[in-house]
């Protein structure tokens, strides 16, 4: 089955991103395909490469990057939500004249159309959040 | 561009709005999804349940909380061909609201009909 995933909450504050990650991992193990993971609302904060959790805790952004690298998953942060919350990739840095970017490996920033497309193209779009 | 990728597939999209318009950003950002989604020529419905019915309340004024008053956008949805707005009767009543308190034309349905609307939808966004 082709799955789309929507993550609506930030890392560490809320379990949504953990559950989404575990779901994605389990789905892949069962032979399913993840079309895209779309991060919206505070969910865009999952894409920061500047997070430094304690060493005995899971590294949520890195975990997503590694899963995406291994299974070629499209990780997309909503551009409007990202701009509000200071999530920046190199293109956005130039466009908005910022002095840095902070996006983690394998994440990209794009529009809400990517979420709608995931709804249209997949067999199931699963939402993680309140 | 993205529209072309769909290959003519039309699905039943339902946006379920459950939260008050202010206090969190969910309602505001939900509306942004609806507006972008309108360009994709899908079969779109909006449902308002629980505190989500307050999103449609007339005469909202956010000046003193310094947030954007996006309530006018609901009445503009018609221009985006988003015309199916459903409000749950029980949610309205338990909050002391009637249809006259709402800023847009909606269809009021009971919780059983709301359940059917949700069951019959294919892509559900839950904000």
Contacts between the chains, C-beta under 8 A, distances in Angstrom:
chain1	res1	chain2	res2	distance
A	6	B	125	7.7
A	40	B	29	6.8
A	40	B	33	7.7
A	41	B	25	6.5
A	41	B	26	6.6
A	41	B	29	5.8
A	80	B	29	7.6
A	80	B	32	6.0
A	81	B	29	6.5
A	111	B	2	8.0
A	111	B	36	6.7
A	112	B	32	6.4
A	112	B	33	5.5
A	112	B	36	4.0
A	112	B	37	7.3
A	113	B	2	4.3
A	113	B	36	5.8
A	113	B	39	7.4
A	113	B	40	7.3
A	114	B	2	7.5
A	115	B	33	6.6
A	116	B	2	7.7
A	116	B	13	7.9
A	116	B	33	7.5
A	116	B	36	6.5
A	116	B	37	4.6
A	116	B	40	5.0
A	116	B	42	7.4
A	117	B	2	5.6
A	117	B	5	6.1
A	117	B	6	7.2
A	117	B	40	7.8
A	119	B	11	6.8
A	119	B	13	6.6
A	119	B	42	7.9
A	119	B	123	3.9
A	119	B	125	7.7
A	120	B	6	5.1
A	120	B	9	5.4
A	120	B	11	5.9
A	120	B	40	6.8
A	120	B	42	6.9
A	120	B	123	7.4
A	121	B	5	7.5
A	121	B	6	7.5
A	121	B	9	7.7
A	125	B	123	5.6
A	125	B	124	7.9
A	127	B	124	7.8
A	127	B	125	7.1
A	127	B	126	5.6
A	129	B	126	8.0
